Amino acid sequence: MCIPPAGEPPGLHFALLGQIAARNGLNRLSMGMSGDFDTAIRFGATSVRVGSALFGSRSKP
């Protein structure tokens, strides 16, 4: 699972993970969340976490 650092462009991290996966013969990539799932899919994600897109943000205690 790749979740890029906040405040950095996610594509750079997704591209790197894609290269690492290809080099190691992996065909499944879990990366991205609700805020950047479209970028993750462009870079080959096969699984993304979209909980807040479906259920809204969590309330903070």
C-alpha positions as CSV (number, residue, x, y, z in Angstrom):
1,M,0.0,0.0,0.0
2,C,1.4,3.3,-1.0
3,I,0.1,6.5,0.6
4,P,2.2,9.5,-0.5
5,P,3.4,12.0,2.1
6,A,1.0,14.9,2.6
7,G,1.8,18.0,0.5
8,E,3.8,16.1,-2.1
9,P,2.6,15.2,-5.6
10,P,1.4,11.6,-5.4
11,G,2.3,10.7,-9.0
12,L,6.0,10.6,-8.2
13,H,5.5,8.1,-5.5
14,F,3.0,6.0,-7.5
15,A,5.4,5.9,-10.4
16,L,8.2,4.7,-8.2
17,L,6.0,2.0,-6.7
18,G,5.0,0.9,-10.2
19,Q,8.6,0.6,-11.2
20,I,9.4,-1.5,-8.1
21,A,6.4,-3.7,-8.7
22,A,7.3,-4.3,-12.4
23,R,10.9,-5.1,-11.5
24,N,9.7,-7.7,-9.0
25,G,7.0,-9.2,-11.2
26,L,4.1,-8.0,-9.1
27,N,0.8,-7.4,-10.9
28,R,-1.3,-6.0,-8.1
29,L,-0.7,-2.5,-6.8
30,S,-2.5,-1.0,-3.8
31,M,-2.0,2.7,-3.8
32,G,-4.0,5.9,-3.4
33,M,-7.0,7.1,-1.4
34,S,-10.1,9.2,-2.0
35,G,-8.2,12.4,-2.7
36,D,-5.8,10.9,-5.3
37,F,-7.4,7.8,-6.6
38,D,-7.6,9.1,-10.1
39,T,-3.8,9.6,-10.2
40,A,-3.2,6.2,-8.6
41,I,-5.3,4.5,-11.3
42,R,-3.4,6.4,-14.0
43,F,-0.2,4.9,-12.5
44,G,-1.5,1.3,-12.4
45,A,-3.3,0.9,-9.1
46,T,-5.4,-2.2,-8.9
47,S,-6.8,-1.4,-5.4
48,V,-7.5,2.0,-3.9
49,R,-9.0,3.1,-0.6
50,V,-12.0,5.4,-1.1
51,G,-13.7,5.2,2.3
52,S,-14.1,9.0,2.8
53,A,-15.4,9.4,-0.8
54,L,-18.2,6.9,0.0
55,F,-18.9,7.6,3.7
56,G,-17.6,11.1,4.3
57,S,-14.9,12.2,6.6
58,R,-14.4,10.9,10.0
59,S,-15.4,13.0,13.0
60,K,-12.5,13.8,15.2
61,P,-12.8,13.0,18.9
